[in-house]
Amino acid sequence: MNAFTQWKMPLWLIAWLFYMPCTSAQEDDITAIKQTLSRVTDSMEYVDALNRLALISYEQSADTTFHYAVLARQMADRLHYQKGRADALNNLGVVFDIKGNPQLALKYYNDAHQIYNRIADTSNVVQTLMNIGGVYQQLERQNRAVEYMESALDLGHKLSHDSILSLVIYNYLLLFPDLANETETDRYLREAREIATRYNDARTLIALDHLAAQKRIDGGAREAGLAAWDSAINQAIEKRLYYVSMDMLIGIGDLVATDDASRAAGYYLRGLEIAENRNFLFYSKIMARRLFDLYTVHDEPREASRYSRLLVSLYDEQDRLDNTADIDYLDYAIKEQELERMVDRSRSQTFFLLLALLGCALAGGIILVIRRTLRVSRRLNARIVAQNLNLQETLAALEQSQAENSRMMGVVAHDLRNPIGAIGAAASMLLETDNLSKDERKILGLIGKSASDSLELVTSLLEVNKELVDMPKAPLDLDELLRYCVDLLRSKAVEKRQDITLHSQPVIIMGNREKLWRVTSNLIANAIKFSPPGERIDVLLDVQPGNVRVSVSDRGIGIPAHLRAKVFDMFTEAKRPGTDGEQPFGLGLAISKHIVEAHGGSIWFESEAEQGKGTTFFVELPR
């Protein structure tokens, strides 16, 4: 059939256009829409009307479709109306498809597809997937064509309103008949018929009849298939679907041309008559060329000459229309791409300009903030300098007052030691007398104890007021110091049936022996004081790189949580009587902290308030 094969509009596109209303209805719609355009006030509605005009004007002229699509797109861009823009791009894709430029058709279909995706217009997403698949099939890129068409099928099956699915199935079977076996093809045809029937879609049912006729012919039932094909053509013409009947007439004419020239000529003549009556110049040229080739092959020069002259007149008419239309489609596409690049460049420049302005504004704001901060800082600095001078004067007065207080405290404490010592000595001497009654011994014992406690308090007061900055330090064996303290206080522990254990090792540090002895003896004495009778007190010396750590652990009454923050305060509220009624002064731990920090060390504790958990004090000193 090579002699009769000429380029024609892609079958898949015919099928899609076939989905539009019939020709008579199109003409009525065109007239009605044009009449109502002047009354449309809503701009988006106007864009929709233009897109509708573009879609139903293709039979009259692709130029008309192009004209309305361009207007619709320009208005949609001004209104930022995405749906209207996508519809206009889709119509431009149809124009370039009809004009035989699949590359540009692919571009516009894809642009429309991207927008439909963004606005979640799923039905039109399916339609554009089908359109793109059809274009790839024209370009003989089979894998891509199948990929897009199968995507349209999959998504179409997910639609709640699936009227377009029957058309997708039709195109899938039309373009890729070899991908489905006979069983699958029958299933697809039944599904498409069920959907078309459900939506009362007579147009798609006719298309499916055409497909079924081709299937019969391919299956060997040629005459039955040709009869069914004839029936589909008659139904299309009866329903005024002239544009689709054109392709059916060409197809059946080409099919019978090799063995029944007269019958083929009848189909071509019928198509030519419809095309001339409907002003389908595109199809008039195809039908005239078919007739010319047919009569040339069968050596009928008179008839061939007749249709040769008709072809010349038709091409002259096409040239006249092209010159009148004055539309350069490629020039439009090129200029549009240039415009898009300019828009993108303008957007980038605008973005960077805004960014620069924002940076300038930010820099200006920062400068203002810095200037204001500098002014505030100058005022604050002036206040701080004045307050610093006042503080220095106050500090000097306080230091002088502290020095006077310390001197006075030293004098008072020193002067108290002698009489208190004398009282204690006198009470001890009187206790050695044999002829004292029990009550007298008790009173003298209390006097001696009070004198001893008073001497301890005076010693602590002297220690508190002593300056430790210039405290003399010398190498000392901390192991030997701990053993001395434990031996000295072991008798006091025995009185409460307590046991002191020492785990130590020789180590030399720089320190003041007298002060550190006071710290360790104070911690061990506290452990004895706050532990119940019969408990054990553990003293541990741990030698570490760069420092030594002394820990004193008891299993006594512990320190409640609400008192822990006040343990190292002078005359602290955290002081409590011991387990045997021993009275504290609240100075020992404060003095110990003072001494340890003067040695560059630290002191802390860990305690559990539960009975039997006890407290552990830690002293860490540099080596």
C-alpha positions as CSV (number, residue, x, y, z in Angstrom):
1,M,0.0,0.0,0.0
2,N,3.0,2.3,-0.3
3,A,1.5,4.1,-3.3
4,F,-1.5,5.1,-1.2
5,T,0.3,6.0,2.1
6,Q,0.6,9.7,2.9
7,W,1.2,11.5,6.2
8,K,-2.0,12.0,8.2
9,M,-2.9,13.3,11.6
10,P,-1.7,10.9,14.3
11,L,-4.4,8.3,15.2
12,W,-4.0,8.9,18.9
13,L,-4.6,12.7,18.4
14,I,-7.7,11.9,16.3
15,A,-8.9,9.7,19.0
16,W,-8.4,12.5,21.6
17,L,-10.0,15.1,19.5
18,F,-12.8,12.6,18.9
19,Y,-13.5,12.9,22.6
20,M,-14.7,16.5,22.0
21,P,-18.3,17.3,21.1
22,C,-19.6,16.5,17.6
23,T,-19.1,19.0,14.8
24,S,-22.6,20.4,14.8
25,A,-22.4,21.0,18.5
26,Q,-18.9,22.6,18.0
27,E,-20.3,25.1,15.6
28,D,-23.1,26.0,17.9
29,D,-20.7,26.2,20.8
30,I,-18.3,28.5,18.9
31,T,-21.2,30.9,18.0
32,A,-22.6,30.8,21.6
33,I,-19.2,31.4,23.2
34,K,-18.4,34.3,20.9
35,Q,-21.7,35.9,21.7
36,T,-21.3,35.6,25.4
37,L,-17.6,36.7,25.6
38,S,-18.6,40.4,25.6
39,R,-20.9,39.7,28.7
40,V,-18.2,37.8,30.7
41,T,-17.0,39.9,33.6
42,D,-15.0,37.3,35.5
43,S,-11.5,37.3,34.0
44,M,-10.8,33.7,34.8
45,E,-14.1,32.7,33.2
46,Y,-13.0,34.7,30.1
47,V,-9.7,32.6,30.0
48,D,-11.8,29.4,30.2
49,A,-14.0,30.6,27.4
50,L,-11.0,31.4,25.2
51,N,-9.5,27.9,25.9
52,R,-12.9,26.3,25.0
53,L,-13.0,28.3,21.7
54,A,-9.4,27.1,21.0
55,L,-10.3,23.5,21.7
56,I,-13.4,23.3,19.5
57,S,-12.0,25.5,16.6
58,Y,-9.4,23.0,15.3
59,E,-11.8,21.6,12.7
60,Q,-12.2,25.0,11.1
61,S,-8.6,26.0,11.4
62,A,-5.5,25.2,13.5
63,D,-4.7,28.9,13.1
64,T,-7.9,29.8,14.9
65,T,-7.0,27.3,17.7
66,F,-3.5,28.9,17.9
67,H,-5.0,32.4,18.1
68,Y,-7.4,31.7,20.9
69,A,-4.8,29.6,22.8
70,V,-2.2,32.4,22.7
71,L,-4.8,35.0,23.9
72,A,-5.9,32.6,26.7
73,R,-2.3,32.1,27.8
74,Q,-1.4,35.7,27.8
75,M,-4.5,36.6,30.0
76,A,-3.9,33.6,32.3
77,D,-0.3,34.7,32.8
78,R,-1.4,38.2,33.8
79,L,-4.0,36.8,36.2
80,H,-1.6,34.1,37.6
81,Y,-4.4,31.6,36.7
82,Q,-2.6,28.3,36.6
83,K,-5.5,26.1,35.4
84,G,-6.1,28.5,32.5
85,R,-2.4,28.6,31.6
86,A,-2.2,24.8,31.6
87,D,-5.2,24.5,29.3
88,A,-3.7,27.1,26.9
89,L,-0.4,25.2,26.8
90,N,-2.3,22.0,26.2
91,N,-4.1,23.6,23.2
92,L,-0.8,24.8,21.8
93,G,0.4,21.3,22.0
94,V,-2.6,20.2,19.9
95,V,-1.8,22.9,17.4
96,F,1.8,21.8,16.9
97,D,0.7,18.2,16.9
98,I,-1.7,18.9,14.0
99,K,1.0,20.9,12.2
100,G,3.3,17.9,12.4
101,N,5.9,19.3,14.8
102,P,6.1,16.6,17.5
103,Q,9.1,18.2,19.4
104,L,7.2,21.5,20.1
105,A,4.0,19.5,20.8
106,L,6.0,17.5,23.4
107,K,7.3,20.7,25.0
108,Y,3.8,22.2,25.4
109,Y,2.1,19.0,26.6
110,N,4.9,18.6,29.2
111,D,4.6,22.2,30.4
112,A,0.8,21.7,30.8
113,H,1.4,18.3,32.5
114,Q,3.7,19.9,35.1
115,I,1.1,22.6,36.0
116,Y,-1.7,20.1,36.2
117,N,0.4,18.1,38.6
118,R,1.1,21.1,40.8
119,I,-2.6,22.0,41.0
120,A,-3.6,18.4,41.5
121,D,-5.9,18.3,38.4
122,T,-5.7,14.5,38.1
123,S,-8.0,14.1,35.1
124,N,-5.9,16.4,33.0
125,V,-2.7,14.8,34.3
126,V,-4.0,11.6,32.9
127,Q,-4.9,13.3,29.6
128,T,-1.4,14.9,29.2
129,L,0.3,11.7,30.1
130,M,-1.7,10.1,27.2
131,N,-0.8,13.0,24.9
132,I,2.9,12.8,25.7
133,G,2.9,9.0,25.1
134,G,1.2,9.6,21.7
135,V,3.9,12.1,20.7
136,Y,6.7,9.7,21.7
137,Q,5.1,7.0,19.6
138,Q,5.2,9.4,16.6
139,L,8.9,9.9,17.4
140,E,9.4,6.1,17.4
141,R,10.6,6.2,21.0
142,Q,8.6,3.1,21.9
143,N,9.8,2.6,25.5
144,R,9.0,6.2,26.5
145,A,5.7,6.0,24.7
146,V,4.7,2.8,26.6
147,E,5.9,4.3,29.9
148,Y,3.7,7.4,29.6
149,M,0.7,5.5,28.3
150,E,0.9,2.9,31.1
151,S,1.3,5.7,33.7
152,A,-1.9,7.2,32.2
153,L,-3.6,3.8,32.5
154,D,-2.5,3.3,36.2
155,L,-3.5,6.8,37.3
156,G,-6.8,6.6,35.3
157,H,-7.8,3.6,37.3
158,K,-7.5,5.6,40.5
159,L,-9.8,8.4,39.4
160,S,-13.2,8.7,41.1
161,H,-14.6,10.2,38.0
162,D,-13.0,7.9,35.4
163,S,-14.8,9.0,32.2
164,I,-11.4,9.7,30.4
165,L,-10.2,6.1,31.2
166,S,-12.2,4.6,28.3
167,L,-10.3,7.0,25.9
168,V,-6.9,6.0,27.5
169,I,-7.7,2.3,27.0
170,Y,-8.8,2.9,23.4
171,N,-5.5,4.8,22.6
172,Y,-3.4,2.2,24.4
173,L,-4.9,-0.6,22.3
174,L,-4.8,1.5,19.2
175,L,-1.1,2.5,19.5
176,F,0.3,-0.7,21.1
177,P,-1.8,-3.6,19.9
178,D,1.1,-6.1,20.5
179,L,1.5,-5.3,24.2
180,A,-1.8,-7.0,25.2
181,N,-2.7,-10.6,24.4
182,E,-6.1,-11.5,23.2
183,T,-7.5,-12.1,26.7
184,E,-6.2,-8.8,28.0
185,T,-7.4,-7.0,24.9
186,D,-10.9,-8.4,25.4
187,R,-10.8,-7.4,29.0
188,Y,-9.7,-3.9,28.2
189,L,-12.4,-3.5,25.5
190,R,-15.1,-4.7,28.0
191,E,-13.8,-2.3,30.6
192,A,-13.7,0.7,28.2
193,R,-17.3,-0.2,26.9
194,E,-18.6,-0.4,30.5
195,I,-17.1,3.1,31.3
196,A,-18.4,4.7,28.1
197,T,-21.8,3.2,28.6
198,R,-21.9,4.3,32.2
199,Y,-21.2,7.9,31.1
200,N,-23.5,7.6,28.1
201,D,-20.4,8.4,25.9
202,A,-21.6,7.4,22.4
203,R,-18.5,8.9,20.7
204,T,-16.1,6.5,22.6
205,L,-18.4,3.6,21.9
206,I,-18.1,4.3,18.1
207,A,-14.3,4.5,18.5
208,L,-14.3,1.1,20.3
209,D,-16.5,-0.4,17.5
210,H,-13.8,0.8,15.0
211,L,-11.1,-0.9,17.1
212,A,-13.1,-4.1,17.4
213,A,-13.5,-4.0,13.5
214,Q,-9.7,-3.8,13.1
215,K,-9.3,-6.7,15.6
216,R,-11.7,-8.8,13.5
217,I,-9.7,-8.1,10.3
218,D,-6.4,-8.9,12.1
219,G,-8.0,-12.1,13.3
220,G,-8.9,-13.2,9.7
221,A,-12.6,-12.2,9.6
222,R,-11.9,-9.6,6.9
223,E,-15.5,-9.2,5.5
224,A,-17.0,-9.1,9.0
225,G,-14.4,-6.6,10.1
226,L,-14.9,-4.4,7.0
227,A,-18.7,-4.5,7.6
228,A,-18.2,-3.4,11.3
229,W,-15.8,-0.7,10.1
230,D,-18.4,0.6,7.6
231,S,-21.0,0.6,10.4
232,A,-18.7,2.7,12.7
233,I,-18.1,5.2,9.8
234,N,-21.9,5.5,9.3
235,Q,-22.5,6.0,13.0
236,A,-19.8,8.7,13.1
237,I,-21.3,10.6,10.2
238,E,-24.8,10.1,11.5
239,K,-23.7,11.7,14.8
240,R,-21.8,14.5,12.8
241,L,-18.4,13.3,14.0
242,Y,-17.0,14.3,10.6
243,Y,-13.4,14.9,11.6
244,V,-13.1,11.4,13.0
245,S,-14.9,9.8,10.0
246,M,-12.2,11.2,7.8
247,D,-9.5,9.0,9.3
248,M,-11.8,6.0,9.3
249,L,-12.5,6.5,5.6
250,I,-8.8,6.9,4.8
251,G,-8.0,3.8,6.8
252,I,-10.6,1.5,5.2
253,G,-9.8,2.9,1.8
254,D,-6.1,2.1,2.2
255,L,-7.0,-1.4,3.4
256,V,-9.1,-2.3,0.3
257,A,-7.1,-0.3,-2.3
258,T,-4.9,-3.2,-3.3
259,D,-7.6,-5.7,-4.2
260,D,-10.8,-3.5,-4.7
261,A,-9.9,-0.2,-6.3
262,S,-13.5,0.7,-7.0
263,R,-14.5,0.2,-3.4
264,A,-11.4,2.2,-2.2
265,A,-12.3,5.1,-4.6
266,G,-15.8,5.1,-3.1
267,Y,-14.4,5.6,0.4
268,Y,-12.0,8.3,-0.7
269,L,-14.8,10.1,-2.7
270,R,-17.1,10.0,0.3
271,G,-14.4,11.5,2.4
272,L,-13.6,14.2,-0.2
273,E,-17.3,15.2,-0.4
274,I,-17.5,15.5,3.4
275,A,-14.2,17.4,3.6
276,E,-15.3,19.9,0.8
277,N,-18.7,20.4,2.5
278,R,-17.0,21.0,5.9
279,N,-14.1,23.1,4.5
280,F,-11.6,20.5,5.9
281,L,-8.8,21.6,3.6
282,F,-6.3,19.3,5.3
283,Y,-8.4,16.2,4.6
284,S,-9.4,17.5,1.1
285,K,-5.8,17.4,0.1
286,I,-5.3,13.9,1.6
287,M,-8.4,12.5,-0.2
288,A,-7.5,14.1,-3.5
289,R,-4.0,12.7,-3.2
290,R,-5.4,9.2,-2.5
291,L,-7.6,9.4,-5.5
292,F,-4.8,10.7,-7.8
293,D,-2.4,7.8,-6.6
294,L,-5.2,5.2,-7.0
295,Y,-6.1,6.2,-10.6
296,T,-2.4,6.6,-11.5
297,V,-1.6,3.0,-10.3
298,H,-4.6,1.6,-12.2
299,D,-3.7,3.6,-15.4
300,E,-6.8,5.9,-15.6
301,P,-5.1,9.1,-16.7
302,R,-8.3,11.0,-17.2
303,E,-9.4,10.6,-13.6
304,A,-5.8,11.0,-12.4
305,S,-5.5,14.3,-14.2
306,R,-8.8,15.5,-12.7
307,Y,-7.6,15.0,-9.2
308,S,-4.1,16.3,-10.1
309,R,-5.8,19.6,-11.0
310,L,-7.8,19.5,-7.8
311,L,-4.6,18.9,-5.7
312,V,-3.0,22.0,-7.3
313,S,-6.0,24.1,-6.6
314,L,-6.1,22.8,-3.0
315,Y,-2.4,23.6,-2.4
316,D,-2.9,27.0,-3.9
317,E,-5.7,27.6,-1.5
318,Q,-3.5,26.4,1.4
319,D,-0.8,28.8,0.3
320,R,-3.3,31.6,0.2
321,L,-4.5,30.8,3.7
322,D,-1.0,30.5,5.0
323,N,-0.1,34.0,3.6
324,T,-3.4,35.4,4.9
325,A,-2.9,33.9,8.3
326,D,0.6,35.4,8.5
327,I,1.4,33.1,11.5
328,D,4.9,31.7,12.0
329,Y,4.5,29.0,14.5
330,L,8.2,28.3,14.9
331,D,8.9,32.0,15.3
332,Y,6.3,32.1,18.1
333,A,7.9,29.1,19.9
334,I,11.4,30.6,19.6
335,K,10.3,34.0,20.8
336,E,8.4,32.4,23.6
337,Q,11.5,30.5,24.7
338,E,13.5,33.7,24.6
339,L,10.8,35.4,26.6
340,E,10.9,32.7,29.2
341,R,14.7,33.0,29.4
342,M,14.3,36.7,29.8
343,V,11.6,36.3,32.5
344,D,13.9,33.8,34.3
345,R,16.8,36.2,34.0
346,S,14.6,39.1,35.2
347,R,13.4,37.0,38.2
348,S,17.0,36.2,39.1
349,Q,18.0,39.8,38.8
350,T,15.0,40.9,40.8
351,F,15.9,38.3,43.5
352,F,19.5,39.5,43.7
353,L,18.4,43.1,43.7
354,L,15.9,42.4,46.6
355,L,18.7,40.5,48.3
356,A,21.1,43.4,47.9
357,L,18.4,45.9,49.2
358,L,17.7,43.6,52.1
359,G,21.4,43.4,52.8
360,C,21.7,47.2,52.7
361,A,18.7,47.6,55.0
362,L,20.1,45.0,57.3
363,A,23.5,46.7,57.3
364,G,21.8,50.1,57.9
365,G,19.9,48.6,60.8
366,I,23.0,47.1,62.2
367,I,24.8,50.4,62.0
368,L,22.0,52.2,63.8
369,V,22.0,49.5,66.5
370,I,25.7,49.7,66.9
371,R,25.6,53.5,67.2
372,R,22.8,53.3,69.7
373,T,24.7,50.6,71.6
374,L,27.8,52.7,71.6
375,R,25.9,55.7,73.1
376,V,24.4,53.4,75.7
377,S,27.7,51.8,76.3
378,R,29.4,55.2,76.9
379,R,26.8,56.2,79.4
380,L,27.0,52.8,81.1
381,N,30.8,53.0,81.1
382,A,30.6,56.4,82.8
383,R,28.3,55.0,85.4
384,I,30.4,51.9,85.9
385,V,33.5,54.0,86.3
386,A,31.7,56.2,88.9
387,Q,30.4,53.1,90.7
388,N,33.8,51.5,90.6
389,L,35.3,54.5,92.3
390,N,32.6,54.3,94.9
391,L,33.2,50.6,95.3
392,Q,36.9,51.1,95.7
393,E,36.4,53.7,98.4
394,T,33.8,51.4,100.1
395,L,36.1,48.4,99.7
396,A,39.0,50.4,101.2
397,A,36.8,51.4,104.1
398,L,35.6,47.8,104.6
399,E,39.1,46.5,104.5
400,Q,40.1,49.0,107.1
401,S,37.1,48.1,109.2
402,Q,37.8,44.4,108.7
403,A,41.4,44.9,109.8
404,E,40.2,46.8,112.9
405,N,37.6,44.1,113.7
406,S,40.2,41.3,113.2
407,R,42.7,43.1,115.4
408,M,40.0,43.7,118.0
409,M,38.8,40.1,117.7
410,G,42.4,38.9,118.2
411,V,42.9,41.0,121.2
412,V,39.6,40.0,122.8
413,A,40.1,36.3,122.0
414,H,43.7,36.4,123.3
415,D,42.6,38.2,126.5
416,L,39.9,35.6,127.0
417,R,42.2,32.6,126.7
418,N,44.0,33.2,130.0
419,P,40.9,33.6,132.3
420,I,39.1,30.7,130.5
421,G,42.2,28.6,130.8
422,A,42.5,29.4,134.5
423,I,38.9,28.5,135.1
424,G,39.4,25.2,133.4
425,A,42.6,24.5,135.4
426,A,40.9,25.4,138.7
427,A,38.0,23.1,137.9
428,S,40.5,20.3,137.1
429,M,42.4,20.8,140.4
430,L,39.2,20.9,142.5
431,L,38.1,17.6,140.9
432,E,41.2,15.9,142.2
433,T,40.1,16.6,145.8
434,D,38.8,13.5,147.6
435,N,36.1,15.0,149.9
436,L,33.8,16.3,147.1
437,S,30.1,15.2,147.0
438,K,28.6,13.8,143.8
439,D,26.8,17.0,143.0
440,E,29.9,19.1,143.5
441,R,31.9,16.8,141.1
442,K,29.1,17.1,138.6
443,I,29.1,20.9,138.8
444,L,32.9,21.1,138.5
445,G,32.8,18.7,135.5
446,L,30.3,21.0,133.8
447,I,32.6,24.0,134.6
448,G,35.6,22.2,133.1
449,K,33.7,21.1,130.0
450,S,32.4,24.7,129.5
451,A,35.9,26.1,129.8
452,S,37.2,23.5,127.3
453,D,34.4,24.4,124.8
454,S,35.0,28.1,125.3
455,L,38.7,27.7,124.6
456,E,37.9,25.7,121.4
457,L,35.5,28.5,120.3
458,V,38.1,31.2,121.0
459,T,40.7,29.2,119.0
460,S,38.2,28.9,116.1
461,L,37.5,32.6,116.2
462,L,41.2,33.4,116.1
463,E,41.5,30.9,113.1
464,V,38.6,32.6,111.2
465,N,40.2,36.0,111.5
466,K,43.7,34.9,110.6
467,E,44.9,35.9,107.1
468,L,46.0,32.8,105.2
469,V,47.4,34.4,102.0
470,D,51.0,34.4,103.3
471,M,50.5,31.1,105.1
472,P,53.9,29.3,105.3
473,K,54.1,26.0,103.4
474,A,56.6,23.2,103.5
475,P,57.0,19.6,102.3
476,L,55.0,17.3,104.6
477,D,54.1,13.6,104.6
478,L,50.3,13.5,104.4
479,D,50.3,9.8,105.3
480,E,52.1,10.6,108.6
481,L,49.7,13.5,109.3
482,L,46.7,11.3,108.8
483,R,48.1,8.6,111.1
484,Y,48.8,11.2,113.8
485,C,45.2,12.6,113.6
486,V,43.7,9.1,113.7
487,D,45.8,8.0,116.7
488,L,44.9,11.3,118.5
489,L,41.2,10.9,118.0
490,R,41.0,7.1,118.4
491,S,40.4,7.4,122.1
492,K,37.4,9.7,121.5
493,A,36.0,7.1,119.1
494,V,36.5,4.4,121.7
495,E,34.3,6.3,124.1
496,K,31.5,5.7,121.6
497,R,32.6,2.2,120.8
498,Q,33.5,3.3,117.3
499,D,36.4,2.0,115.1
500,I,38.5,4.2,112.8
501,T,40.2,2.5,109.8
502,L,42.9,4.2,107.8
503,H,44.0,3.2,104.3
504,S,46.9,5.4,103.3
505,Q,50.3,5.5,101.6
506,P,53.3,7.8,101.9
507,V,53.1,10.9,99.8
508,I,54.8,14.3,100.1
509,I,52.8,17.5,99.4
510,M,53.5,21.2,99.9
511,G,51.3,22.5,102.8
512,N,51.0,24.0,106.2
513,R,51.1,21.1,108.7
514,E,49.2,22.8,111.5
515,K,46.3,24.0,109.1
516,L,45.9,20.7,107.3
517,W,46.0,18.8,110.7
518,R,43.1,21.1,111.7
519,V,41.2,20.2,108.6
520,T,41.7,16.4,108.9
521,S,41.1,16.3,112.6
522,N,37.9,18.4,112.2
523,L,36.5,16.0,109.5
524,I,37.3,12.9,111.6
525,A,35.9,14.5,114.8
526,N,32.7,15.3,112.9
527,A,32.4,11.7,111.7
528,I,32.8,10.6,115.3
529,K,30.3,13.2,116.5
530,F,27.5,12.3,114.0
531,S,27.9,8.5,113.9
532,P,26.0,6.3,116.3
533,P,27.9,4.0,118.8
534,G,29.4,0.9,117.4
535,E,29.9,2.2,113.8
536,R,33.0,2.3,111.7
537,I,34.7,5.4,110.3
538,D,36.8,5.0,107.1
539,V,39.7,7.4,106.3
540,L,41.2,6.9,102.8
541,L,44.2,8.6,101.1
542,D,44.1,8.2,97.3
543,V,47.1,9.4,95.4
544,Q,46.4,10.5,91.8
545,P,48.5,12.2,89.1
546,G,48.8,15.8,90.0
547,N,46.8,15.7,93.2
548,V,45.9,13.7,96.3
549,R,42.4,13.0,97.7
550,V,41.5,12.4,101.3
551,S,38.0,11.0,102.1
552,V,36.4,10.6,105.5
553,S,33.3,8.3,105.5
554,D,30.8,7.6,108.3
555,R,27.6,5.7,108.6
556,G,25.8,8.3,110.6
557,I,22.7,10.4,110.4
558,G,23.6,12.1,107.1
559,I,22.8,15.6,106.0
560,P,19.2,16.5,105.0
561,A,18.8,18.0,101.5
562,H,17.5,21.3,102.8
563,L,20.7,21.9,104.9
564,R,23.3,20.8,102.3
565,A,23.8,24.3,100.7
566,K,24.6,25.8,104.1
567,V,27.1,23.3,105.5
568,F,30.2,25.4,104.7
569,D,28.6,28.7,105.9
570,M,30.1,30.6,108.9
571,F,27.9,30.0,112.0
572,T,25.7,27.9,109.8
573,E,22.1,27.0,110.4
574,A,23.1,23.4,109.4
575,K,24.8,22.8,112.8
576,R,23.1,19.9,114.7
577,P,24.0,18.1,118.0
578,G,25.9,14.8,117.7
579,T,24.5,11.4,118.3
580,D,25.7,11.6,121.9
581,G,24.4,15.2,122.5
582,E,27.7,16.9,121.4
583,Q,27.2,20.6,120.8
584,P,28.6,22.2,117.6
585,F,29.7,25.7,117.0
586,G,29.1,25.9,113.3
587,L,32.6,27.0,112.5
588,G,34.7,23.9,111.8
589,L,33.7,23.2,108.2
590,A,33.8,26.9,107.3
591,I,37.4,27.1,108.6
592,S,38.3,23.8,106.8
593,K,37.0,25.2,103.5
594,H,39.0,28.4,104.1
595,I,42.2,26.4,104.7
596,V,41.8,24.0,101.8
597,E,41.1,26.7,99.3
598,A,44.2,28.6,100.6
599,H,46.1,25.5,99.6
600,G,44.7,25.6,96.1
601,G,42.4,22.6,96.7
602,S,38.7,21.9,97.1
603,I,36.4,20.3,99.6
604,W,32.9,18.7,99.1
605,F,30.7,16.0,100.4
606,E,28.3,13.3,99.4
607,S,25.5,12.4,101.8
608,E,22.4,10.2,102.1
609,A,19.6,11.3,104.5
610,E,18.6,7.7,105.1
611,Q,19.8,6.2,108.3
612,G,22.9,4.1,107.9
613,K,23.9,5.7,104.6
614,G,26.0,8.4,106.2
615,T,28.2,11.1,104.7
616,T,31.6,11.2,102.9
617,F,33.7,14.4,102.9
618,F,36.4,14.8,100.2
619,V,39.4,17.0,100.3
620,E,41.5,17.3,97.1
621,L,44.9,19.0,97.3
622,P,47.6,19.6,94.6
623,R,50.8,17.6,94.9
